[in-house]
């Protein structure tokens, strides 16, 4: 019988910087001020992150994405940000939105 794989814990990203890159090469920096996580399974975690613009803190945005356990040699068995648009079940999406409402992010 195949032994169940155990993965490292995904560290909190709160307080970290997220860079938004534009086609012209310019970037804008955002601080991750809070995040909601929802596990699809052990190797994939959906996240909704609340971001605040670092330059003056005046603008807030949300980023929805996912982390997966890498399979290629460079990122093998490590958490990596998903590069494609996330596909999420209605149940998981509803739970994430409900949590955002509970935290007062949205009405």
TORSESE-925208 format. One record per atom (N, C-alpha, C): residue number from 1; x, y negated, z. Coordinates in nm, 2 decimals. Atoms other than C-alpha are relative to their C-alpha. Last residue first. Layout:
% residues N
n = NUM&X = X&Y = Y&Z = Z $
...
% end
This chain:
% residues 107
n = 107&X = 0.14&Y = -0.01&Z = -0.06 $
n = 107&X = -2.10&Y = -4.30&Z = 0.27 $
n = 107&X = -0.08&Y = 0.11&Z = -0.07 $
n = 106&X = 0.10&Y = 0.03&Z = 0.09 $
n = 106&X = -1.72&Y = -4.26&Z = 0.21 $
n = 106&X = -0.14&Y = 0.01&Z = 0.06 $
n = 105&X = -0.07&Y = 0.05&Z = 0.13 $
n = 105&X = -1.40&Y = -4.26&Z = 0.41 $
n = 105&X = -0.11&Y = -0.05&Z = -0.10 $
n = 104&X = 0.03&Y = 0.14&Z = 0.03 $
n = 104&X = -1.60&Y = -4.25&Z = 0.74 $
n = 104&X = 0.07&Y = -0.05&Z = -0.12 $
n = 103&X = -0.11&Y = 0.08&Z = -0.04 $
n = 103&X = -1.43&Y = -3.93&Z = 0.87 $
n = 103&X = -0.02&Y = -0.15&Z = -0.03 $
n = 102&X = -0.01&Y = -0.01&Z = -0.15 $
n = 102&X = -1.76&Y = -3.74&Z = 0.86 $
n = 102&X = 0.11&Y = -0.09&Z = 0.05 $
n = 101&X = 0.11&Y = 0.08&Z = -0.06 $
n = 101&X = -1.81&Y = -3.86&Z = 0.50 $
n = 101&X = 0.01&Y = 0.00&Z = 0.15 $
n = 100&X = -0.03&Y = 0.14&Z = 0.02 $
n = 100&X = -1.47&Y = -3.73&Z = 0.40 $
n = 100&X = -0.11&Y = -0.09&Z = 0.05 $
n = 99&X = -0.10&Y = 0.04&Z = -0.09 $
n = 99&X = -1.55&Y = -3.40&Z = 0.57 $
n = 99&X = 0.04&Y = -0.15&Z = -0.02 $
n = 98&X = 0.06&Y = 0.01&Z = -0.13 $
n = 98&X = -1.87&Y = -3.37&Z = 0.37 $
n = 98&X = 0.10&Y = -0.04&Z = 0.11 $
n = 97&X = 0.07&Y = 0.12&Z = 0.00 $
n = 97&X = -1.68&Y = -3.44&Z = 0.05 $
n = 97&X = -0.07&Y = -0.02&Z = 0.13 $
n = 96&X = -0.10&Y = 0.11&Z = 0.00 $
n = 96&X = -1.43&Y = -3.17&Z = 0.12 $
n = 96&X = -0.07&Y = -0.13&Z = 0.01 $
n = 95&X = -0.07&Y = 0.01&Z = -0.13 $
n = 95&X = -1.70&Y = -2.92&Z = 0.22 $
n = 95&X = 0.10&Y = -0.11&Z = 0.01 $
n = 94&X = 0.09&Y = 0.05&Z = -0.10 $
n = 94&X = -1.90&Y = -2.99&Z = -0.09 $
n = 94&X = 0.06&Y = -0.02&Z = 0.14 $
n = 93&X = 0.01&Y = 0.14&Z = 0.03 $
n = 93&X = -1.60&Y = -2.94&Z = -0.31 $
n = 93&X = -0.09&Y = -0.07&Z = 0.10 $
n = 92&X = -0.12&Y = 0.07&Z = -0.04 $
n = 92&X = -1.52&Y = -2.61&Z = -0.15 $
n = 92&X = -0.01&Y = -0.15&Z = -0.02 $
n = 91&X = -0.01&Y = -0.01&Z = -0.15 $
n = 91&X = -1.88&Y = -2.48&Z = -0.18 $
n = 91&X = 0.12&Y = -0.08&Z = 0.05 $
n = 90&X = 0.09&Y = 0.09&Z = -0.06 $
n = 90&X = -1.92&Y = -2.61&Z = -0.54 $
n = 90&X = 0.01&Y = 0.00&Z = 0.15 $
n = 89&X = 0.14&Y = -0.05&Z = -0.01 $
n = 89&X = -1.61&Y = -2.42&Z = -0.64 $
n = 89&X = -0.09&Y = -0.11&Z = 0.06 $
n = 88&X = 0.04&Y = -0.02&Z = -0.14 $
n = 88&X = -1.30&Y = -2.61&Z = -0.75 $
n = 88&X = -0.14&Y = 0.05&Z = 0.01 $
n = 87&X = 0.13&Y = -0.06&Z = 0.01 $
n = 87&X = -1.11&Y = -2.64&Z = -1.07 $
n = 87&X = -0.04&Y = 0.05&Z = 0.14 $
n = 86&X = 0.04&Y = -0.11&Z = -0.08 $
n = 86&X = -0.82&Y = -2.88&Z = -1.03 $
n = 86&X = -0.14&Y = 0.05&Z = -0.04 $
n = 85&X = 0.12&Y = 0.04&Z = -0.06 $
n = 85&X = -0.69&Y = -3.09&Z = -1.32 $
n = 85&X = -0.05&Y = 0.12&Z = 0.08 $
n = 84&X = 0.12&Y = 0.01&Z = 0.09 $
n = 84&X = -0.34&Y = -2.96&Z = -1.39 $
n = 84&X = -0.12&Y = -0.05&Z = 0.08 $
n = 83&X = -0.02&Y = 0.10&Z = 0.11 $
n = 83&X = 0.01&Y = -3.02&Z = -1.24 $
n = 83&X = -0.13&Y = -0.01&Z = -0.09 $
n = 82&X = 0.06&Y = -0.05&Z = 0.13 $
n = 82&X = -0.05&Y = -2.87&Z = -0.90 $
n = 82&X = 0.01&Y = -0.10&Z = -0.11 $
n = 81&X = 0.12&Y = 0.08&Z = 0.05 $
n = 81&X = 0.18&Y = -3.01&Z = -0.63 $
n = 81&X = -0.04&Y = 0.06&Z = -0.13 $
n = 80&X = -0.02&Y = 0.10&Z = 0.11 $
n = 80&X = 0.43&Y = -2.74&Z = -0.51 $
n = 80&X = -0.13&Y = -0.07&Z = -0.04 $
n = 79&X = 0.11&Y = 0.08&Z = 0.04 $
n = 79&X = 0.45&Y = -2.53&Z = -0.20 $
n = 79&X = 0.04&Y = -0.10&Z = -0.10 $
n = 78&X = 0.01&Y = 0.13&Z = -0.07 $
n = 78&X = 0.74&Y = -2.29&Z = -0.19 $
n = 78&X = -0.12&Y = -0.07&Z = -0.05 $
n = 77&X = 0.05&Y = -0.02&Z = -0.14 $
n = 77&X = 0.75&Y = -1.91&Z = -0.27 $
n = 77&X = 0.00&Y = -0.13&Z = 0.08 $
n = 76&X = 0.05&Y = -0.13&Z = -0.04 $
n = 76&X = 0.95&Y = -1.97&Z = -0.59 $
n = 76&X = -0.03&Y = 0.00&Z = 0.15 $
n = 75&X = 0.10&Y = 0.02&Z = -0.11 $
n = 75&X = 1.00&Y = -2.34&Z = -0.66 $
n = 75&X = -0.06&Y = 0.12&Z = 0.06 $
n = 74&X = -0.03&Y = 0.12&Z = -0.08 $
n = 74&X = 1.32&Y = -2.33&Z = -0.87 $
n = 74&X = -0.09&Y = -0.02&Z = 0.12 $
n = 73&X = -0.12&Y = -0.01&Z = -0.09 $
n = 73&X = 1.27&Y = -1.97&Z = -0.97 $
n = 73&X = 0.03&Y = -0.12&Z = 0.08 $
n = 72&X = -0.13&Y = 0.01&Z = 0.08 $
n = 72&X = 0.92&Y = -2.01&Z = -1.12 $
n = 72&X = 0.11&Y = -0.01&Z = 0.10 $
n = 71&X = -0.04&Y = -0.13&Z = 0.05 $
n = 71&X = 0.63&Y = -1.88&Z = -0.91 $
n = 71&X = 0.13&Y = 0.00&Z = -0.08 $
n = 70&X = -0.08&Y = -0.01&Z = 0.13 $
n = 70&X = 0.55&Y = -2.18&Z = -0.69 $
n = 70&X = 0.04&Y = 0.14&Z = -0.04 $
n = 69&X = -0.13&Y = -0.06&Z = -0.03 $
n = 69&X = 0.29&Y = -2.15&Z = -0.41 $
n = 69&X = 0.06&Y = 0.02&Z = -0.14 $
n = 68&X = -0.01&Y = -0.14&Z = 0.02 $
n = 68&X = 0.01&Y = -2.39&Z = -0.50 $
n = 68&X = 0.14&Y = 0.05&Z = 0.04 $
n = 67&X = -0.14&Y = -0.05&Z = -0.01 $
n = 67&X = -0.08&Y = -2.74&Z = -0.39 $
n = 67&X = -0.02&Y = 0.15&Z = -0.02 $
n = 66&X = -0.02&Y = -0.13&Z = -0.07 $
n = 66&X = -0.40&Y = -2.91&Z = -0.50 $
n = 66&X = 0.15&Y = 0.03&Z = 0.00 $
n = 65&X = -0.09&Y = -0.10&Z = 0.07 $
n = 65&X = -0.54&Y = -3.23&Z = -0.62 $
n = 65&X = 0.01&Y = 0.12&Z = 0.08 $
n = 64&X = 0.04&Y = -0.14&Z = -0.02 $
n = 64&X = -0.77&Y = -3.52&Z = -0.53 $
n = 64&X = 0.09&Y = 0.09&Z = -0.09 $
n = 63&X = -0.06&Y = -0.09&Z = 0.10 $
n = 63&X = -0.63&Y = -3.87&Z = -0.49 $
n = 63&X = -0.05&Y = 0.15&Z = 0.04 $
n = 62&X = 0.00&Y = -0.14&Z = -0.04 $
n = 62&X = -0.83&Y = -4.14&Z = -0.32 $
n = 62&X = 0.07&Y = 0.08&Z = -0.11 $
n = 61&X = 0.04&Y = -0.10&Z = 0.11 $
n = 61&X = -0.76&Y = -4.51&Z = -0.34 $
n = 61&X = -0.01&Y = 0.14&Z = 0.06 $
n = 60&X = 0.00&Y = -0.14&Z = -0.04 $
n = 60&X = -0.71&Y = -4.81&Z = -0.10 $
n = 60&X = -0.06&Y = 0.08&Z = -0.12 $
n = 59&X = 0.09&Y = -0.09&Z = 0.08 $
n = 59&X = -0.61&Y = -5.16&Z = -0.19 $
n = 59&X = 0.01&Y = 0.14&Z = 0.05 $
n = 58&X = 0.14&Y = 0.06&Z = 0.03 $
n = 58&X = -0.49&Y = -5.44&Z = 0.04 $
n = 58&X = -0.09&Y = 0.10&Z = -0.07 $
n = 57&X = 0.10&Y = -0.07&Z = -0.08 $
n = 57&X = -0.19&Y = -5.26&Z = 0.20 $
n = 57&X = -0.15&Y = -0.04&Z = -0.03 $
n = 56&X = 0.07&Y = 0.09&Z = -0.09 $
n = 56&X = 0.05&Y = -5.52&Z = 0.06 $
n = 56&X = -0.11&Y = 0.06&Z = 0.09 $
n = 55&X = -0.05&Y = 0.13&Z = 0.02 $
n = 55&X = 0.32&Y = -5.34&Z = -0.14 $
n = 55&X = -0.07&Y = -0.10&Z = 0.10 $
n = 54&X = -0.11&Y = 0.04&Z = -0.09 $
n = 54&X = 0.24&Y = -5.00&Z = 0.00 $
n = 54&X = 0.04&Y = -0.14&Z = -0.01 $
n = 53&X = -0.11&Y = 0.06&Z = 0.08 $
n = 53&X = -0.10&Y = -4.95&Z = -0.16 $
n = 53&X = 0.11&Y = -0.05&Z = 0.10 $
n = 52&X = 0.00&Y = 0.15&Z = -0.01 $
n = 52&X = -0.31&Y = -4.73&Z = 0.07 $
n = 52&X = 0.12&Y = -0.05&Z = -0.07 $
n = 51&X = -0.13&Y = 0.07&Z = 0.03 $
n = 51&X = -0.39&Y = -4.37&Z = -0.01 $
n = 51&X = -0.02&Y = -0.15&Z = 0.02 $
n = 50&X = 0.03&Y = 0.14&Z = -0.01 $
n = 50&X = -0.66&Y = -4.13&Z = 0.13 $
n = 50&X = 0.13&Y = -0.08&Z = -0.01 $
n = 49&X = -0.09&Y = 0.09&Z = -0.07 $
n = 49&X = -0.58&Y = -3.78&Z = 0.01 $
n = 49&X = -0.05&Y = -0.14&Z = 0.00 $
n = 48&X = 0.05&Y = 0.13&Z = 0.04 $
n = 48&X = -0.82&Y = -3.51&Z = -0.09 $
n = 48&X = 0.08&Y = -0.09&Z = 0.09 $
n = 47&X = -0.02&Y = 0.12&Z = -0.09 $
n = 47&X = -0.64&Y = -3.18&Z = -0.08 $
n = 47&X = -0.07&Y = -0.12&Z = -0.06 $
n = 46&X = 0.05&Y = 0.12&Z = 0.06 $
n = 46&X = -0.71&Y = -2.83&Z = -0.23 $
n = 46&X = 0.02&Y = -0.11&Z = 0.10 $
n = 45&X = 0.07&Y = 0.09&Z = -0.09 $
n = 45&X = -0.48&Y = -2.55&Z = -0.10 $
n = 45&X = -0.05&Y = -0.13&Z = -0.07 $
n = 44&X = 0.05&Y = 0.12&Z = 0.06 $
n = 44&X = -0.37&Y = -2.25&Z = -0.30 $
n = 44&X = -0.08&Y = -0.09&Z = 0.10 $
n = 43&X = -0.10&Y = 0.06&Z = 0.09 $
n = 43&X = -0.16&Y = -1.95&Z = -0.21 $
n = 43&X = -0.04&Y = -0.13&Z = -0.07 $
n = 42&X = -0.13&Y = 0.03&Z = -0.07 $
n = 42&X = -0.34&Y = -1.83&Z = 0.10 $
n = 42&X = 0.10&Y = -0.07&Z = -0.09 $
n = 41&X = -0.06&Y = -0.13&Z = -0.05 $
n = 41&X = -0.68&Y = -1.87&Z = -0.07 $
n = 41&X = 0.13&Y = -0.03&Z = 0.06 $
n = 40&X = 0.07&Y = -0.09&Z = 0.09 $
n = 40&X = -0.91&Y = -2.16&Z = -0.17 $
n = 40&X = 0.04&Y = 0.15&Z = 0.04 $
n = 39&X = -0.06&Y = -0.12&Z = 0.06 $
n = 39&X = -0.79&Y = -2.34&Z = 0.14 $
n = 39&X = -0.09&Y = 0.08&Z = -0.09 $
n = 38&X = 0.09&Y = -0.11&Z = 0.01 $
n = 38&X = -0.94&Y = -2.68&Z = 0.20 $
n = 38&X = 0.07&Y = 0.11&Z = -0.07 $
n = 37&X = -0.05&Y = -0.12&Z = 0.07 $
n = 37&X = -0.74&Y = -2.98&Z = 0.31 $
n = 37&X = -0.11&Y = 0.11&Z = 0.00 $
n = 36&X = 0.09&Y = -0.11&Z = -0.03 $
n = 36&X = -0.84&Y = -3.34&Z = 0.40 $
n = 36&X = 0.05&Y = 0.12&Z = -0.08 $
n = 35&X = 0.03&Y = -0.10&Z = 0.11 $
n = 35&X = -0.58&Y = -3.61&Z = 0.40 $
n = 35&X = -0.09&Y = 0.11&Z = 0.06 $
n = 34&X = 0.08&Y = -0.11&Z = -0.06 $
n = 34&X = -0.50&Y = -3.93&Z = 0.58 $
n = 34&X = -0.02&Y = 0.10&Z = -0.11 $
n = 33&X = 0.04&Y = 0.03&Z = -0.13 $
n = 33&X = -0.28&Y = -4.24&Z = 0.53 $
n = 33&X = -0.08&Y = 0.10&Z = 0.07 $
n = 32&X = 0.11&Y = -0.09&Z = -0.03 $
n = 32&X = -0.08&Y = -4.13&Z = 0.23 $
n = 32&X = -0.04&Y = -0.02&Z = 0.15 $
n = 31&X = -0.02&Y = -0.08&Z = -0.12 $
n = 31&X = 0.12&Y = -4.44&Z = 0.15 $
n = 31&X = -0.12&Y = 0.09&Z = 0.02 $
n = 30&X = 0.12&Y = -0.01&Z = -0.09 $
n = 30&X = 0.11&Y = -4.56&Z = -0.21 $
n = 30&X = 0.04&Y = 0.08&Z = 0.12 $
n = 29&X = -0.01&Y = -0.09&Z = -0.12 $
n = 29&X = 0.39&Y = -4.68&Z = -0.44 $
n = 29&X = -0.12&Y = -0.01&Z = 0.09 $
n = 28&X = 0.06&Y = 0.07&Z = -0.11 $
n = 28&X = 0.34&Y = -4.82&Z = -0.79 $
n = 28&X = 0.00&Y = 0.10&Z = 0.12 $
n = 27&X = 0.06&Y = -0.08&Z = -0.10 $
n = 27&X = 0.56&Y = -4.72&Z = -1.08 $
n = 27&X = -0.07&Y = -0.09&Z = 0.11 $
n = 26&X = 0.01&Y = 0.07&Z = -0.13 $
n = 26&X = 0.68&Y = -4.87&Z = -1.41 $
n = 26&X = -0.07&Y = 0.10&Z = 0.10 $
n = 25&X = -0.11&Y = -0.03&Z = -0.09 $
n = 25&X = 0.79&Y = -4.64&Z = -1.69 $
n = 25&X = -0.01&Y = -0.06&Z = 0.14 $
n = 24&X = -0.12&Y = 0.09&Z = 0.03 $
n = 24&X = 0.57&Y = -4.79&Z = -1.96 $
n = 24&X = 0.12&Y = 0.03&Z = 0.09 $
n = 23&X = -0.07&Y = -0.04&Z = 0.12 $
n = 23&X = 0.34&Y = -4.48&Z = -1.94 $
n = 23&X = 0.12&Y = -0.09&Z = -0.04 $
n = 22&X = 0.08&Y = 0.05&Z = 0.11 $
n = 22&X = 0.26&Y = -4.55&Z = -1.57 $
n = 22&X = 0.08&Y = 0.03&Z = -0.13 $
n = 21&X = -0.08&Y = 0.04&Z = 0.11 $
n = 21&X = 0.39&Y = -4.36&Z = -1.27 $
n = 21&X = -0.09&Y = -0.04&Z = -0.12 $
n = 20&X = 0.09&Y = 0.00&Z = 0.12 $
n = 20&X = 0.20&Y = -4.35&Z = -0.94 $
n = 20&X = 0.08&Y = -0.05&Z = -0.11 $
n = 19&X = -0.03&Y = 0.09&Z = 0.11 $
n = 19&X = 0.44&Y = -4.26&Z = -0.66 $
n = 19&X = -0.09&Y = 0.02&Z = -0.11 $
n = 18&X = 0.04&Y = -0.06&Z = 0.12 $
n = 18&X = 0.31&Y = -4.11&Z = -0.33 $
n = 18&X = 0.03&Y = -0.10&Z = -0.11 $
n = 17&X = 0.02&Y = 0.09&Z = 0.11 $
n = 17&X = 0.49&Y = -4.21&Z = -0.01 $
n = 17&X = -0.04&Y = 0.09&Z = -0.12 $
n = 16&X = -0.09&Y = -0.01&Z = 0.11 $
n = 16&X = 0.47&Y = -4.00&Z = 0.31 $
n = 16&X = -0.04&Y = -0.10&Z = -0.11 $
n = 15&X = -0.12&Y = 0.09&Z = -0.02 $
n = 15&X = 0.29&Y = -4.12&Z = 0.62 $
n = 15&X = 0.10&Y = 0.01&Z = -0.11 $
n = 14&X = 0.04&Y = 0.12&Z = -0.05 $
n = 14&X = 0.04&Y = -3.82&Z = 0.61 $
n = 14&X = 0.13&Y = -0.08&Z = 0.04 $
n = 13&X = -0.06&Y = 0.11&Z = 0.09 $
n = 13&X = 0.19&Y = -3.55&Z = 0.39 $
n = 13&X = -0.04&Y = -0.14&Z = 0.05 $
n = 12&X = 0.08&Y = 0.12&Z = 0.02 $
n = 12&X = 0.14&Y = -3.28&Z = 0.66 $
n = 12&X = 0.07&Y = -0.10&Z = -0.09 $
n = 11&X = -0.02&Y = 0.11&Z = -0.09 $
n = 11&X = 0.36&Y = -2.97&Z = 0.61 $
n = 11&X = -0.10&Y = -0.12&Z = -0.03 $
n = 10&X = -0.01&Y = 0.13&Z = 0.07 $
n = 10&X = 0.22&Y = -2.68&Z = 0.42 $
n = 10&X = 0.01&Y = -0.11&Z = 0.09 $
n = 9&X = 0.11&Y = 0.10&Z = -0.03 $
n = 9&X = 0.28&Y = -2.37&Z = 0.64 $
n = 9&X = 0.03&Y = -0.13&Z = -0.09 $
n = 8&X = -0.04&Y = 0.11&Z = -0.10 $
n = 8&X = 0.52&Y = -2.12&Z = 0.48 $
n = 8&X = -0.12&Y = -0.09&Z = 0.01 $
n = 7&X = -0.06&Y = 0.12&Z = 0.05 $
n = 7&X = 0.36&Y = -1.82&Z = 0.30 $
n = 7&X = 0.03&Y = -0.10&Z = 0.10 $
n = 6&X = 0.03&Y = 0.12&Z = -0.09 $
n = 6&X = 0.29&Y = -1.47&Z = 0.41 $
n = 6&X = 0.08&Y = -0.12&Z = -0.06 $
n = 5&X = -0.10&Y = 0.10&Z = 0.01 $
n = 5&X = 0.25&Y = -1.19&Z = 0.14 $
n = 5&X = -0.03&Y = -0.11&Z = 0.10 $
n = 4&X = 0.05&Y = 0.14&Z = 0.02 $
n = 4&X = 0.04&Y = -0.90&Z = 0.24 $
n = 4&X = 0.11&Y = -0.10&Z = 0.01 $
n = 3&X = 0.00&Y = 0.08&Z = -0.12 $
n = 3&X = 0.22&Y = -0.56&Z = 0.21 $
n = 3&X = -0.05&Y = -0.14&Z = -0.03 $
n = 2&X = -0.07&Y = 0.12&Z = 0.01 $
n = 2&X = 0.12&Y = -0.35&Z = -0.09 $
n = 2&X = -0.01&Y = -0.08&Z = 0.13 $
n = 1&X = 0.08&Y = 0.12&Z = 0.00 $
n = 1&X = 0.00&Y = 0.00&Z = 0.00 $
n = 1&X = 0.09&Y = -0.12&Z = 0.00 $
% end
